[in-house]
C-alpha cells in the first residue's frame, strides 16, 4: 500500500505537432482580393500557423510573401484573431525569369520521386520532364506520385523553404524517342503529342521552344566517370546558355537510349566512381551545374 502511495504518476504522453518552416509565405492568385490586395487565412491554415507559432507575428508585423508564378513581396499582418489572419500584400517584384536549367528524368520509384520534388524546386529548375525508359517499371506511371496536386504541393513546400515563387513546369513522356527526336530536330517544329502531357504547365500554354533551346545537353549514366560537370561546362556563357540534364534509371540507360541521346547532341558526364541513387544523383548534378553557371541568384 505504501508503494502505491509513493509511486510516481504515469508520465503524460507528449503530443508534438510539426510546423513546416517557410522562408516565404506563398499565395495563389485566386486567394488575393484584387481590389484591396489582402488575403484572409483561416486560423487552421498551415500558413497562419506558421505566422503565429514560428514567426510569432502580431498585427503590424511584416512577413516575406509572394504570389505563385508572379512575384515576391512583403505582407503586413492587418488583423489577427482566433478565427483568421488578414494580410495586406505589397506590390509583387517582377522581372526574374525561370531558371536556365531543365531536367529530363527517367521516372524513378514513386517514393523516390515524391521526395525529390521539394529539393529540386529549392535548387531551381525551369522544367522537369518525366520520361519512360526500358528499365522503368510500368506501374511507376500508375501511382499517386504523378498526381498533379501532389506534385504541386511538394514543389510549393520546396519553394517556400528557399524563398522562391516560380513553379517549374512538369511533363510526362510515356515514350522517350519522340522527345529525343524533337530535341535532335528530327521532328522539325512538330509538337510532341504522342504519349506526352503537361501536368503543371505554368501560367500560360507552353510550347517546346525553350526546351529545344537548351544549347548544353548533359547525359548522366552510371559508370561514366571520365567527364565532370565542370569540364563539360568549360567555356559556357552562363548569361546566354540553357542546360538540359538527362538522368537515367538506377539501372542506367540502354545502349539504344544512349545512342539516341548522343545523336541529339548530349554529352556524357559523371559524378566520379561512386554509384548513386536517383535522388542523390539528380540533386548532385543540378547543384554542380548551378554552381558552375554561378546562377544561385
Secondary structure, 3 states (H helix, E strand, C coil): CHHHHHCCCCCCCCCCCCCCCCCCEEECHHHCECCCCEEEEECCCHHHHHHHHHCCCCCCCEEEEEECCCEEEEEEEEEECCCEEEEEECCCECCCCCCCEEEEEECCCHHHHHHHHHHHHHHCCCEEEEECCCCCCHHHHHCHHHCHHHHHHHHHHHHHHHCCCCCCEEEEECCHHHHHHHHHCCCCCCCCCCCEEEEECCCCCCCCHHHHCCCEEEEECCCCCCCCHHHHCCCCCCCCCCEEEEECCCCCCCHHHHHHHHHCCCEEECCCCCCCCHHHHHHHHHHHHHHHHCCCC
